[in-house]
C-alpha cells in the first residue's frame, strides 16, 4: 500500500508533509507508515484515498504500481573493460572469451 500512496502523491505533486497534516500525523509518523513499520488504520486509508482522489482499493492493490515499475526496470548492462565477456562465479570462463589463466598473444 505504501508504494501506491507514494505513487499517487508523486503524480499529483503533493508534498509528504501535506499528507501528514491531513492525517493529523507528524511527518515522522507518516514516514513510519510508508516504511511499513507502522500499520495503516482503515480511517487513515480512507482519509488518504479521499485526499489523493483515489479509491481505497486502488491504494491497496499493487498491480498498477508493479506494472509501472516493471516497465522501467532494466537489467544492468555490463560496463568497463571486458564488458562483453562478463564472468560469473559459477563457471570458470565464458565460451568465446579468453580463459582467465591464458596468456593470449596478439595475432600476427
KASUL-V25824 format. One line per field, one symbol per residue. ss: DSSP state (a for helix, b for strand, c for the rest). psi: psi as a letter, one per 40 degrees, with the letter a starting at -180 (. if undefined). burial: # if it has 16 or more other ideal C-beta (glycine too) atoms within 10 Angstrom, else .. A space follows every 50 residues. Layout:
BEGIN
ss=???
psi=???
burial=???
END
This chain:
BEGIN
ss=caaaaaaaaaaacccaaaaaaaacccaaaaaaaacccccccaaaaaaaaa accccaaaaaccaaaaaaaaaacccccccccccccccccccccccccccc cccccccc
psi=dddddddddddefhidddddddefiiddddddddeedhihiddddddddd defiiddddehedddddddddehihhiiiahedeghiieeidiiheiiid eighiih.
burial=#.###.###.........##.##.#....#..##.....#...##.###. ##.#...##.....#................................... ........
END
